[in-house]
Amino acid sequence: MTFPGYENALGGRAHGEHGDSATVAAAECRRLVAYLERFVTARRLERFAEAIEHRTRYVTPVLENLNNTFNATAVTRTTDGLGLQDLHIVEDRCRFALSAGVTQGAAKWLTMHRYRGRPRPPAADSELPARARQSEGPQTGRVWGGEERDSFEESAVRRCYAALRAAGYVIAVTSPHAGSYTPESLPVDRPVAVVFGAEKEGISGPAAEEADYAIRIPVYGFVESFNVTVSAGITLYTLGERVRRLPPERWKLTEHEQLGVKLAWLQESVPRRVVTGDWRARALEQGTGSESRA
């Protein structure tokens, strides 16, 4: 379950700064990991080992145009907290953004795959549709192109779906109005990607139409649906618990995936000076040597 050609696949830095370590041979990856381990504490390495034991790519969330930074940040924290390694982000209508005060650094432990549309010059406020104007502001992402959308064949959603299917996933969209499956009954015989939409707009038509399944969370009160952060928490937790009852070899990261993820985590943990410039070449030349831990 890897995504060659996309940002941060298998161990890239959280925002793509250090490339794709899926291209790094296993032996080289081990040498880079050994080199960076010198600069972190033993306790941090123990924490890595604990977390990576429970990490999985078998379930992955997809966020489609979440234009509220609080919601985007909360789902990001939930993704990390539940041990889900990947987060797929479709942002052809608005740019994905996080709130540093809420995320508490969760994003740097995730492998983010971002699928962007073609940004168009922003129109004057008076020219934007009312819904688009409401989507702007300090708590939202910038709207890209107002109400106008690309065709599915050209869209960021299509690229996201294509990458997921190439990696072996089935795709389920969340909807309060449709769906014969719930998080408890959705088939988990194959890796599953779950799509969550923005608070008001919900899942786009093309994203819903091209999905394999639709799932809903039963509501027993007067409200029509749950907030996207609650919906993501319930759905991802339930699926994660079900998946972890499968044989471990089905849902755990492979040895090479663990190496790639650990390499990314180490890059986030060492002093910045250690991973500047052509640090990989320096690391491979110097070997593992000895140096005081940070």
Buried (B, 14 or more C-beta within 10 A) or exposed (E): BBBEEBBBBBBBBBEBEBBBBBEBEEEBBBBBBBBBBBBBEEEBBEBBEEBBEBBBBBBBBBBBBBBBBBBBBBBBBBBBEBBBBBBBBBBBBBBBBBBEEBBEEBBBBBBBBBBBBEEEEBBEEEEBEEEBBEBBEEEBBBBBBBEEBBEBEEBBBBBBBEBBBEBEBBBBBBBBEEBEEBBEEBEBEEBBBBBBBBBEBBBBEBBBEBBBBBBBBEEEEEEEBBEBBEBBBBBBBBBBEBBBEBEEEBBBBEEBBBBBBBBBBBBBBBEEEBBEEEBBEEBEEEEBEEEEEE
